[in-house]
Amino acid sequence: MTSQEVRWNTRYQNAGDDYLFGTEPNRFLAHRAQLLRNGSTAVSVADGEGRNSVWLAEQGLEVTAVEISPVAVEKARRLLAGRKLAIRFLLADMLAPDWPPADMHNAFDWVIGVFIQFVGAEERLRQFAAMKQLAKPGGRILLHGYTPKQLDYGTGGPSTIENLYTREILLDAFAGWDIEELVAYEDDIAEGIGHKGRSALIGLIARKP
């Protein structure tokens, strides 16, 4: 068991029957519902307890949810229960050197990464490289996270600055891709006990050549 798996299992277990980040979809993601329908397949990486993957399935997309924590996947299955929807849950470490597997390369219209800032600069390159492999030619990555100003708010997210996104970091990471949206802004969010209050946020939509 890796340190990341131990860390996230503990966090999700400590939430008990509650959902650490709530059960409603991320707002940046949900506000782009119409755009997301320009495609039929989506993969949500580091999906957590299923709030985003379940919502994506409700939009009519064929969804794969990738998550390292078996505790989180079990909670995601519980969230899905009783709905006439299907999600492919994959228990996997997206930072593993052999991930994603070959059958997932160039496979998805949408690759979703919401608050996946649990790595520093070096591992982030690996993380983004994996996401790029998942996207079909012409497919898109949707990324949402915190900017360094979030350290002043302390209302969620990482406590180390190197894990946070700036416009420059994202423009450099997705050089050669078509940047369809890149917006830094502030908002009051309420996503379970994990993300709550005034927040410094950034969102990206980038299209693969």
C-alpha positions in Angstrom: 0.0 0.0 0.0 1.5 3.4 -1.1 1.6 6.4 1.2 -1.0 8.1 -1.0 -3.4 5.2 -0.6 -2.9 5.2 3.2 -3.4 8.9 3.4 -6.6 9.0 1.4 -8.1 5.9 3.0 -7.6 7.5 6.3 -9.2 10.8 5.3 -12.2 9.1 3.8 -12.6 6.7 6.8 -12.4 9.6 9.2 -15.4 11.3 7.4 -17.5 8.3 8.6 -20.8 8.0 6.8 -20.4 11.6 5.6 -18.8 12.5 2.2 -15.6 14.4 2.7 -16.2 16.7 -0.3 -20.0 16.3 -0.3 -22.2 14.6 -2.8 -22.9 17.4 -5.3 -20.7 17.9 -8.3 -18.0 20.5 -8.4 -19.5 23.8 -9.5 -17.0 24.6 -12.2 -17.7 21.2 -13.7 -21.5 21.4 -13.4 -21.6 24.9 -15.0 -20.2 23.4 -18.1 -22.9 20.7 -18.5 -23.8 21.8 -22.0 -20.2 21.7 -23.3 -19.7 18.3 -21.7 -22.4 16.9 -24.0 -20.0 17.4 -26.9 -18.7 13.9 -26.3 -19.8 10.5 -25.2 -17.0 9.2 -22.9 -15.4 10.7 -19.8 -12.9 9.6 -17.2 -12.7 11.3 -13.8 -9.2 10.8 -12.3 -8.7 10.8 -8.5 -12.4 10.7 -8.4 -12.8 10.3 -4.7 -16.2 9.4 -3.3 -18.0 9.7 -6.7 -19.7 13.1 -6.6 -18.3 14.1 -10.0 -18.4 10.7 -11.8 -22.1 10.1 -10.7 -23.0 13.5 -12.0 -21.2 12.9 -15.3 -23.1 9.7 -15.7 -26.4 11.6 -15.1 -25.4 13.8 -18.0 -25.5 10.8 -20.3 -21.8 10.2 -20.6 -20.2 6.8 -20.5 -18.0 7.2 -17.4 -14.9 5.7 -16.0 -13.8 6.7 -12.4 -10.2 6.2 -11.4 -9.4 6.3 -7.6 -6.6 5.0 -5.4 -8.6 4.6 -2.3 -10.8 1.5 -1.9 -12.7 3.3 0.9 -13.6 6.1 -1.5 -14.7 3.7 -4.2 -17.0 1.9 -1.8 -18.6 5.2 -0.9 -18.9 6.1 -4.6 -20.7 2.8 -5.2 -23.0 3.7 -2.4 -23.7 7.1 -3.9 -24.5 5.4 -7.3 -26.8 2.8 -5.7 -30.4 3.1 -6.6 -29.8 5.2 -9.7 -30.3 3.7 -13.2 -26.7 4.5 -14.1 -23.5 2.6 -14.8 -20.0 3.7 -14.0 -16.8 1.7 -14.5 -14.8 2.1 -11.3 -11.1 1.5 -11.5 -8.9 1.1 -8.4 -5.6 2.5 -9.6 -2.8 4.9 -8.9 -2.7 7.4 -11.7 1.0 8.2 -10.8 2.1 4.6 -11.3 4.8 4.4 -14.0 2.8 2.0 -16.1 -0.5 3.9 -15.9 -2.7 4.4 -17.9 -2.8 0.9 -19.5 -2.7 0.8 -23.3 -6.4 0.2 -23.7 -7.1 3.6 -22.1 -4.8 5.6 -24.4 -6.6 8.1 -26.6 -9.9 6.7 -25.3 -11.9 9.6 -23.8 -13.7 12.7 -25.1 -13.3 14.2 -21.6 -10.7 13.8 -18.9 -11.8 15.4 -15.7 -9.4 16.4 -12.9 -11.0 18.3 -10.0 -8.9 19.3 -7.0 -6.2 16.7 -7.8 -3.4 18.9 -6.2 -1.9 16.2 -4.0 1.5 16.3 -5.8 4.4 18.8 -6.2 5.9 20.1 -9.4 7.8 16.9 -10.5 4.9 14.5 -10.0 2.5 16.9 -11.5 4.2 16.5 -14.8 3.6 12.8 -14.5 0.0 13.4 -13.5 -0.7 15.7 -16.5 1.2 13.3 -18.9 -1.2 10.5 -17.8 -4.2 12.7 -18.4 -3.0 13.7 -21.8 -2.6 10.0 -22.8 -6.2 9.4 -21.8 -7.7 12.0 -24.1 -8.6 11.3 -27.6 -7.3 13.5 -30.4 -9.7 16.4 -30.3 -10.7 15.4 -26.7 -10.6 17.8 -23.8 -9.1 18.0 -20.3 -11.1 19.9 -17.7 -9.0 20.8 -14.7 -10.1 22.7 -11.6 -8.0 23.6 -8.6 -6.6 26.3 -6.3 -4.2 29.1 -6.9 -1.4 30.2 -4.4 -3.8 32.8 -2.9 -5.7 29.9 -1.4 -3.0 29.6 1.3 -4.3 32.9 2.7 -7.9 31.5 2.9 -7.1 28.1 4.3 -10.5 26.8 3.4 -9.4 23.6 1.7 -6.7 22.2 -0.6 -3.0 21.6 -0.1 -0.9 23.5 2.5 2.2 23.7 0.3 2.6 26.3 -2.5 4.3 24.0 -5.0 1.1 21.9 -5.3 -1.0 24.9 -6.4 -1.7 26.1 -10.0 -1.0 29.4 -11.6 -1.9 30.5 -15.1 1.7 30.2 -16.1 2.0 26.7 -14.8 -1.1 25.6 -16.8 -0.2 27.4 -20.0 3.3 25.8 -19.9 1.9 22.3 -19.1 -0.6 22.5 -22.0 1.5 24.2 -24.5 0.6 22.9 -28.0 -3.0 22.3 -26.9 -5.9 24.6 -27.7 -6.7 26.5 -24.5 -10.4 27.0 -24.7 -10.8 28.4 -21.2 -8.4 29.5 -18.5 -9.9 31.5 -15.7 -8.7 32.4 -12.2 -11.3 33.7 -9.8 -12.6 33.7 -6.3 -15.8 32.1 -5.0 -17.5 30.9 -1.9 -17.7 27.1 -2.1 -19.4 24.5 0.1 -18.2 21.0 -0.8 -18.6 18.9 2.3 -16.3 19.5 5.2 -13.2 19.4 2.9 -13.8 22.5 0.9 -15.8 25.2 2.6 -15.6 29.0 2.4 -14.0 31.8 0.3 -11.6 30.2 -2.1 -9.0 31.2 -4.8 -9.7 29.0 -7.8 -8.6 28.3 -11.3 -10.2 26.4 -14.1 -8.9 25.1 -17.4 -10.4 23.5 -20.5 -7.8 22.4 -23.0 -8.3 20.5 -26.3 -5.9 17.9 -27.6 -4.6 18.4 -31.1 
